[in-house]
Amino acid sequence: MTPSRLSSILSRFSQTTIAVVGDFFLDKYLEIDPALSEVSLETGLEARQVVGVRCQPGAAGTIVSNLCALGVGRVICIGFVGDDGEGCELVRGLRSMGAETNEVVVRTDRFTPTYLKPLVRESDGHLRELERLDTKNREPLPRDLEDSLLAAVAGAASEAQAVVALDQVQEAECGVITSRMREALADLAGHHPKAVWLGDSRARIAEYRNVTVKSNREEVCAAIHGGSPPHQAAAVGPCAQALARAVGRPAYVTIGAEGMLYATAEAVEHIPAVRVTGEVDIVGAGDAAAAALAASLSAGGTPAEAAIIADLVASITIQQIGTTGTATQEQVRERFEQYADVWRNLR
């Protein structure tokens, strides 16, 4: 991998169309100032005082935000929101980045999935996160909504260079990536073999078929061994290979500061990572890596080159504290120039 090769891949991002189908969440941050705390007259409990509110797309929205920041030409969002204020905020956030939201369905019978994140402002200005409040749909996806989403994915498959599927909701059949959706993705991938098909899932990564998958070491070990504890990089390779065999396509597995594995049924390649210093925030790093993989592969990058770019992007996003970060092409080039020797012999 050379600087000129990196620039060549990045320059083609603007010519690509990528569809993101999955669970779009709203990340809503509430900044609390303890110095302003009051006591509720009615309950006698502390009434924390919010002095700042910020919202941004999360989960599948984090993938979208990274694709847009990387300069992908068209980003098509496929999912749903509730007919509520959180849904308005989420759609507005997606549109503000330049993403297309025509296929984001608004439903009166669903919540907008939301991660509410209270942050306490310490005396030194540092923000400390408190317990998160999650709003999710815990009832099965309505059949008519599922049909609409399946049709949207089929339509996008005819024009997209890549389709990314994110299964964020751990409750089976309650999010966008249902069993029917996974079957449809496998079928569409067979009918559109030139496109990049990438699947990600917190709890069901091994249930994809005929699509390249991306997971982390905990997810892949749990998928293969069922509740197995985290593995070191040297031990996770066989799990990655087993996952590749199960889905019928290659598997990418992130292994934290040690980088990433690229596995096929026959072999495993280790792509080292940039070792950053100082405070880090890993929230959203996996989604940022998925976005970089999809963009790089659809722009003609090799599997190893895509992993290098994903490592670069993740190394930039984790240094953005208290938010799910993004990376620009210029930041990727600068970071590569700092650490080019790490990947000199990788192709």
Secondary structure, DSSP 8 states (H G I E B T S, - for coil): --HHHHHHHHHTGGG-EEEEEE-EEEEEEEEE-GGG-EE-TTT--EE--EEEEEEEEEEHHHHHHHHHHTT-SEEEEEEEEESSHHHHHHHHHHHHTT-EEEEEEEETTS---EEEEEEEE-TTS-EEE---EEE---S---HHHHHHHHHHHHHHHTT-SEEEEEE---STTSSS--HHHHHHHHHHHHH-TTSEEEEEESS-GGG--SSEEEEEHHHHHHHHHSS-----HHHHHHHHHHHHHHHTS-EEEE-GGG-EEEE-SS-EEEE------S----TTHHHHHHHHHHHHHHTT--HHHHHHHHHHHHHHHTTSTTS-----HHHHHHHHHHHGGGGTT--
